């Protein structure tokens, strides 16, 4: 088994442990660490890497969730501090995983692959690869940026922040109906149903829930085509979609500058999530990838709205 696959299994095992020990709060260790960023490119890490680096920061008490590769640090004139010179004598090095298209072996060609090869198109297959990054605390010469504070209760939301978040969801053009006392997405009529904001303990609870339902909304046939038809509560496909929405909500809340709030009603999904993850070593990676695609889709709608205004 490759190092990348070993790492993926280790991360999945750690998250299962989180679910089993802290329940619905399993996302908190990630969100409390801030957003994992490459200190050289200033780009935010994506998918499961984003979550994993946050968990590492929380576990080891790293003050900043910023990272660089050895070569990136060297190119900027910084130096990676020797492990023996670190306070605990340990390296902060962590694995980043990604899929890289690689030429497919001809012995595995399908008739379609043979046809593509005849037309000059080399069949490719995604291979899981990895590289390592170091935390800012191990990079001599680099000054970390100030960590943004996430709003985690109603008093932290200013009028301008509320307006910003409302605009984000309005730009999706989703059909959102404020009604009833249960939040849900109804695929048959393509409608998000949300209780009124004053039905929630805080505005952050309201927006965290809206982010969850908006992630479901991206899965319709006319968008990302992720939702499984007739998926019933308790089934693996139903549990997987709820996991995607939970992760998507966490990503969105971090993007919007608020702390995702675990919903009490999601405790009923925990055992189903754990079962899905234990039965499929790649399930967690797929869930994070699908959640990232959902967030990207919602982000693109923001750009479309700006272009229409212009």
C-alpha positions as CSV (number, residue, x, y, z in Angstrom):
1,X,0.0,0.0,0.0
2,X,1.3,3.5,-0.9
3,X,2.1,6.1,1.7
4,X,-0.8,8.2,0.4
5,X,-3.2,5.3,0.9
6,X,-1.8,4.6,4.3
7,X,-2.2,8.2,5.3
8,X,-5.8,8.3,4.0
9,X,-6.7,5.3,6.1
10,X,-5.1,6.8,9.2
11,X,-7.0,10.1,8.8
12,X,-10.3,8.1,8.3
13,X,-9.5,6.1,11.5
14,X,-8.9,9.3,13.4
15,X,-12.2,10.9,12.3
16,X,-14.1,7.7,13.1
17,X,-12.5,7.9,16.6
18,X,-13.7,11.5,16.9
19,X,-17.2,10.5,15.9
20,X,-17.2,7.7,18.4
21,X,-15.8,9.8,21.3
22,X,-17.3,13.3,20.9
23,X,-20.3,12.6,18.8
24,X,-21.8,15.6,16.9
25,X,-18.9,17.8,17.9
26,X,-16.5,15.8,15.7
27,X,-16.0,18.9,13.4
28,X,-14.9,21.2,16.2
29,X,-11.2,20.3,16.4
30,X,-10.9,21.4,12.7
31,X,-12.9,24.6,12.8
32,X,-11.3,25.9,16.0
33,X,-7.8,25.9,14.4
34,X,-8.7,28.3,11.6
35,X,-8.4,27.7,7.9
36,X,-5.3,25.7,6.7
37,X,-3.4,27.9,4.2
38,X,-0.2,27.4,2.2
39,X,2.0,30.2,3.5
40,X,3.9,30.5,0.2
41,X,1.0,30.6,-2.3
42,X,-1.6,31.9,0.2
43,X,-4.0,29.4,-1.2
44,X,-6.4,27.5,1.1
45,X,-6.0,23.8,1.2
46,X,-9.0,21.8,0.0
47,X,-11.1,18.8,0.8
48,X,-9.7,16.3,3.4
49,X,-6.4,18.0,3.5
50,X,-8.1,21.2,4.9
51,X,-9.7,19.2,7.6
52,X,-6.7,17.0,8.5
53,X,-4.3,20.0,8.9
54,X,-6.9,21.7,11.2
55,X,-7.1,18.5,13.3
56,X,-3.3,18.4,13.6
57,X,-3.2,22.0,14.7
58,X,-5.7,21.4,17.4
59,X,-4.1,18.1,18.5
60,X,-0.6,19.5,18.9
61,X,-1.5,23.1,19.8
62,X,0.0,24.8,16.8
63,X,-0.9,28.5,17.0
64,X,-1.1,29.0,13.3
65,X,-2.6,26.8,10.6
66,X,-0.1,27.8,7.9
67,X,2.2,25.4,6.0
68,X,4.9,25.2,3.4
69,X,6.8,22.5,1.6
70,X,10.6,22.3,2.1
71,X,11.2,23.7,-1.3
72,X,8.8,26.6,-0.9
73,X,10.5,27.6,2.4
74,X,13.9,27.3,0.8
75,X,12.8,29.4,-2.3
76,X,11.8,32.2,0.0
77,X,15.0,32.2,2.0
78,X,13.5,30.5,5.0
79,X,14.9,27.5,6.8
80,X,13.1,24.4,8.2
81,X,14.2,24.1,11.8
82,X,15.8,20.7,12.7
83,X,13.5,18.3,14.5
84,X,15.9,18.1,17.4
85,X,15.7,21.9,17.9
86,X,11.9,21.9,18.1
87,X,10.4,22.3,21.6
88,X,9.3,18.6,21.8
89,X,12.0,17.3,19.4
90,X,9.3,16.3,16.8
91,X,8.7,17.3,13.3
92,X,5.5,19.2,12.3
93,X,5.7,17.5,8.8
94,X,2.3,16.4,7.5
95,X,1.2,14.6,4.4
96,X,-0.9,16.2,1.7
97,X,-2.7,13.9,-0.7
98,X,-4.1,14.5,-4.2
99,X,-5.1,12.6,-7.3
100,X,-2.8,12.9,-10.3
101,X,-3.8,11.7,-13.8
102,X,-1.3,9.0,-14.9
103,X,-1.2,7.0,-18.2
104,X,-3.2,3.8,-18.0
105,X,-1.4,0.5,-18.6
106,X,-2.3,-0.9,-22.0
107,X,-3.1,-4.3,-20.5
108,X,-6.1,-2.7,-18.7
109,X,-7.4,-0.9,-21.8
110,X,-11.1,-1.1,-22.4
111,X,-12.6,-1.0,-26.0
112,X,-13.2,2.7,-25.3
113,X,-9.6,3.2,-24.3
114,X,-8.4,1.5,-27.4
115,X,-10.6,3.8,-29.5
116,X,-9.3,6.9,-27.7
117,X,-5.7,5.7,-28.1
118,X,-6.2,5.2,-31.9
119,X,-7.4,8.8,-32.1
120,X,-4.3,10.0,-30.3
121,X,-5.8,10.4,-26.8
122,X,-3.8,8.6,-24.2
123,X,-6.2,7.0,-21.6
124,X,-5.4,8.3,-18.1
125,X,-6.2,7.0,-14.6
126,X,-6.2,8.9,-11.3
127,X,-3.5,7.8,-8.9
128,X,-3.3,8.9,-5.3
129,X,-0.1,10.8,-4.6
130,X,1.3,12.7,-1.7
131,X,3.9,15.3,-0.6
132,X,4.8,16.8,2.8
133,X,4.4,20.3,4.4
134,X,5.7,21.9,7.6
135,X,3.8,24.1,10.0
136,X,4.8,27.7,10.4
137,X,6.2,27.1,13.8
138,X,9.0,25.0,12.2
139,X,9.9,27.6,9.5
140,X,12.7,29.9,10.7
141,X,12.4,33.4,9.3
142,X,8.7,33.3,8.5
143,X,6.2,35.5,10.4
144,X,2.7,34.0,10.5
145,X,-0.3,36.1,9.8
146,X,-2.8,36.9,12.5
147,X,-5.5,34.2,12.8
148,X,-9.0,35.5,12.0
149,X,-11.5,35.0,14.8
150,X,-14.6,33.1,13.9
151,X,-18.0,34.4,15.1
152,X,-19.6,31.7,17.2
153,X,-22.6,33.3,18.7
154,X,-25.3,35.9,17.8
155,X,-23.5,38.9,19.4
156,X,-20.4,38.3,17.1
157,X,-22.5,39.0,14.0
158,X,-22.5,42.6,13.0
159,X,-25.0,44.0,10.6
160,X,-22.4,44.1,7.9
161,X,-21.5,40.5,8.5
162,X,-25.2,39.4,8.5
163,X,-25.7,41.3,5.2
164,X,-22.6,39.6,3.7
165,X,-23.9,36.2,4.6
166,X,-27.4,36.9,3.4
167,X,-26.0,38.1,0.1
168,X,-24.0,34.9,-0.3
169,X,-27.1,32.7,0.0
170,X,-29.2,35.1,-2.1
171,X,-26.7,34.9,-4.9
172,X,-27.2,31.2,-5.3
173,X,-30.8,31.9,-6.5
174,X,-32.0,28.9,-4.6
175,X,-35.7,28.7,-3.8
176,X,-35.6,29.2,0.0
177,X,-38.9,29.2,1.8
178,X,-39.1,30.3,5.4
179,X,-41.7,28.0,6.9
180,X,-42.5,25.4,9.6
181,X,-40.1,24.1,12.3
182,X,-38.0,21.7,10.3
183,X,-35.0,22.6,8.0
184,X,-34.8,20.4,4.9
185,X,-34.2,20.4,1.2
186,X,-37.1,18.9,-0.9
187,X,-35.6,17.6,-4.2
188,X,-39.0,16.9,-5.8
189,X,-39.8,20.6,-5.9
190,X,-36.2,21.9,-5.6
191,X,-37.0,23.9,-2.5
192,X,-35.0,24.6,0.7
193,X,-37.3,25.0,3.7
194,X,-36.0,26.9,6.7
195,X,-37.7,27.8,10.0
196,X,-37.6,31.6,10.8
197,X,-34.3,32.9,12.2
198,X,-35.8,33.7,15.6
199,X,-36.6,29.9,15.9
200,X,-32.9,29.3,16.4
201,X,-30.8,30.0,19.5
202,X,-28.5,32.2,17.5
203,X,-28.1,33.7,14.0
204,X,-25.0,31.5,13.6
205,X,-27.1,28.4,14.2
206,X,-29.5,29.6,11.5
207,X,-26.8,30.2,8.9
208,X,-25.0,27.0,9.8
209,X,-28.2,25.1,9.1
210,X,-28.8,27.0,5.9
211,X,-25.3,26.1,4.7
212,X,-26.1,22.4,5.4
213,X,-29.3,22.6,3.3
214,X,-27.6,24.6,0.6
215,X,-25.0,21.8,0.2
216,X,-27.9,19.3,-0.3
217,X,-29.4,21.7,-2.9
218,X,-26.2,21.5,-5.0
219,X,-26.7,17.8,-5.4
220,X,-29.8,18.0,-7.6
221,X,-29.8,16.6,-11.2
222,X,-29.7,20.0,-12.7
223,X,-26.5,20.9,-10.7
224,X,-23.9,18.4,-9.5
225,X,-26.2,15.3,-9.9
226,X,-25.1,13.8,-6.6
227,X,-28.3,12.9,-4.9
228,X,-29.4,9.3,-5.1
229,X,-33.1,8.8,-6.1
230,X,-35.3,7.2,-3.4
231,X,-32.4,7.1,-0.8
232,X,-34.1,6.1,2.4
233,X,-33.2,7.1,5.9
234,X,-30.8,4.5,7.4
235,X,-29.4,3.5,4.0
236,X,-25.7,3.9,3.1
237,X,-26.5,6.4,0.4
238,X,-28.6,8.6,2.7
239,X,-26.0,8.6,5.4
240,X,-23.3,9.5,2.8
241,X,-25.2,12.5,1.5
242,X,-25.8,13.7,5.1
243,X,-22.1,13.4,5.7
244,X,-21.3,15.4,2.5
245,X,-23.8,18.1,3.7
246,X,-22.3,18.2,7.2
247,X,-18.8,18.7,5.8
248,X,-20.0,21.2,3.2
249,X,-21.7,23.2,5.9
250,X,-18.5,23.3,7.9
251,X,-16.5,24.4,4.9
252,X,-19.0,27.1,4.1
253,X,-19.2,28.4,7.6
254,X,-15.4,28.8,7.7
255,X,-15.5,30.6,4.4
256,X,-18.2,33.0,5.7
257,X,-16.3,33.6,9.0
258,X,-18.7,31.8,11.4
259,X,-18.2,28.7,13.5
260,X,-20.3,25.7,12.3
261,X,-22.7,24.6,14.9
262,X,-23.4,20.8,15.2
263,X,-27.1,20.1,15.0
264,X,-28.6,17.9,17.7
265,X,-30.7,16.1,15.2
266,X,-27.5,14.9,13.4
267,X,-26.6,12.7,16.3
268,X,-28.9,10.1,14.8
269,X,-26.7,10.0,11.7
270,X,-23.5,9.2,13.6
271,X,-23.8,5.5,13.7
272,X,-24.7,5.4,10.0
273,X,-21.7,7.5,9.1
274,X,-19.3,5.4,11.2
275,X,-20.7,2.2,9.5
276,X,-20.2,3.7,6.0
277,X,-16.7,4.8,6.8
278,X,-15.7,1.5,8.4
279,X,-17.0,-0.4,5.3
280,X,-15.3,1.7,2.7
281,X,-11.7,3.0,3.2
282,X,-12.2,5.6,0.4
283,X,-15.6,6.9,1.6
284,X,-14.3,9.8,3.6
285,X,-12.1,11.1,0.8
286,X,-15.1,11.0,-1.5
287,X,-17.3,12.8,1.0
288,X,-14.8,15.6,1.4
289,X,-14.3,15.8,-2.3
290,X,-18.0,16.0,-3.0
291,X,-18.4,18.6,-0.2
292,X,-15.6,20.7,-1.8
293,X,-17.3,20.5,-5.2
294,X,-20.5,21.7,-3.6
295,X,-18.7,24.7,-2.0
296,X,-17.0,25.4,-5.3
297,X,-20.4,25.3,-7.1
298,X,-21.9,27.9,-4.6
299,X,-18.7,30.0,-5.0
300,X,-19.1,30.1,-8.7
301,X,-22.7,31.3,-8.4
302,X,-21.3,34.3,-6.5
303,X,-19.1,35.2,-9.5
304,X,-22.0,34.8,-11.9
305,X,-24.1,37.2,-9.8
306,X,-21.2,39.8,-9.8
307,X,-20.9,39.4,-13.6
308,X,-24.7,40.0,-14.0
309,X,-24.5,43.2,-11.9
310,X,-21.5,44.4,-14.0
